[in-house]
Amino acid sequence: MKRNRPPSRETRKVLELLAGGGWLHGYEMLKATGLKSGSLYPILMRMEERGMVEAEWQEPVKPGRPARHAYRLTPAGRLFRAGLVACDVTGPAGSSAVADTVAATGAPA
Amino acid sequence: MTQGSPAAHILRLAVWIMPQKRRSWAAAMAAEFHHLPQGHMAFALGCLWSALMSHLTSVRDLGRFGLLALIGLAFLASVSGTLVSAAVMDWHMAQALWLLAWIAPLPLLLVQGWRQSARLTPLAAACLLAGGIGMALVLAFPHTDLAQATGTAPLVLALCAALALAAARLTASGGRI
């Protein structure tokens, strides 16, 4: 049985950062959120498994370095984040918005 | 950062430990490692933690029978470990070691539970409690017939069951992202 819970503070940080749009690399996200790699990567893994984040390999800017993994929110991730914002604005009454979003995206919180 | 640095070794260990289905993530972390200007050791340790946690998470994919098989295997390993350790050392010492084995994973589970705001199932909590009390009694009265007769194996079974259940519960789909 799936239960819907609000995402953790760390996940919200990642969501907010990725909501800015564009692709971000792991190091940029670590710097911006202040999270440790042991927190960031498991969050990204779970978000990707739930269809909220997509990842792609990008060629390095500096030659001689390996390709990098970059991440951005999917439309489902954006919808999920919008639901959370709506919930923050409207309080408990807005929780139905999150529930609707979760139902629409299939992304459990 | 050289390939032979301690941080690079830890990262390779993390890549090696990562479950097969998340190998692409291990590759992503390994690639990002080469782009870090600093903090390689902290990054590598975080990757190792992620790899270990990925195994804990993968318990949920086992299903009911897989989980039972895991518990069975852990039980067999524990019983054989108990018997071997009891054969080569004092029985009381062997039990003390198993108590350590009992206690050691608890901080990991508690941290994981706290991070995911998850709760142990009542059954897992009961197993942990019963096992802990049982072990404490066996250690407190090591020379009684009961302690000699029961030994550690049944308690280790409780440990294995509790850990498996707790791991499955903590990483169940209801856990937070």
Chai-1 contact restraints between the chains, C-beta under 6 A:
chainA,res_idxA,chainB,res_idxB,connection_type,confidence,min_distance_angstrom,max_distance_angstrom,comment,restraint_id
A,K2,B,S173,contact,1.0,0.0,6.0,A-B,restraint_1
A,K2,B,G174,contact,1.0,0.0,6.0,A-B,restraint_2
A,R3,B,G174,contact,1.0,0.0,6.0,A-B,restraint_3
A,R5,B,R176,contact,1.0,0.0,6.0,A-B,restraint_4
A,P7,B,R176,contact,1.0,0.0,6.0,A-B,restraint_5
A,P7,B,I177,contact,1.0,0.0,6.0,A-B,restraint_6
A,S8,B,R176,contact,1.0,0.0,6.0,A-B,restraint_7
A,T11,B,I177,contact,1.0,0.0,6.0,A-B,restraint_8
A,G26,B,E32,contact,1.0,0.0,6.0,A-B,restraint_9
A,Y27,B,E32,contact,1.0,0.0,6.0,A-B,restraint_10
A,Y27,B,H35,contact,1.0,0.0,6.0,A-B,restraint_11
A,Y27,B,L36,contact,1.0,0.0,6.0,A-B,restraint_12
A,K36,B,G46,contact,1.0,0.0,6.0,A-B,restraint_13
A,S37,B,F43,contact,1.0,0.0,6.0,A-B,restraint_14
A,S37,B,G46,contact,1.0,0.0,6.0,A-B,restraint_15
A,S37,B,C47,contact,1.0,0.0,6.0,A-B,restraint_16
A,G38,B,G46,contact,1.0,0.0,6.0,A-B,restraint_17
A,G38,B,W49,contact,1.0,0.0,6.0,A-B,restraint_18
A,G38,B,S50,contact,1.0,0.0,6.0,A-B,restraint_19
A,Y41,B,S50,contact,1.0,0.0,6.0,A-B,restraint_20
A,P42,B,S50,contact,1.0,0.0,6.0,A-B,restraint_21
A,P42,B,M53,contact,1.0,0.0,6.0,A-B,restraint_22
A,M45,B,W25,contact,1.0,0.0,6.0,A-B,restraint_23
A,R46,B,I177,contact,1.0,0.0,6.0,A-B,restraint_24
A,R65,B,H34,contact,1.0,0.0,6.0,A-B,restraint_25
A,P66,B,A31,contact,1.0,0.0,6.0,A-B,restraint_26
A,P66,B,H34,contact,1.0,0.0,6.0,A-B,restraint_27
A,R68,B,A31,contact,1.0,0.0,6.0,A-B,restraint_28
A,H69,B,A28,contact,1.0,0.0,6.0,A-B,restraint_29
